[in-house]
């Protein structure tokens, strides 16, 4: 996944760049278990990395770890 995206949730256009292929279970019932991607906006870049198990999100040099992707909080509530 690489390219520009704009949604009502995000303020303007963002660039999504896959830095390491995202590995998703064949049954699609579980969290991704490997890979990483970056989301770059006008004033910040977030890096999301999937592990088996868990995930890390780095934003502004600060990394937050999660035991599973289900623990990642929603950042866009409409």
Number of C-alpha atoms within 10 A of each C-alpha: 10 12 10 13 12 11 9 8 10 12 10 11 13 19 15 19 16 16 15 13 11 17 15 15 12 7 6 8 8 13 18 21 19 18 17 21 20 21 19 16 16 10 6 10 17 18 20 19 21 23 19 12 14 19 24 19 19 15 15 10 9 8 12 11 14 16 13 18 18 12 11 15 8 7 8 8 5 5
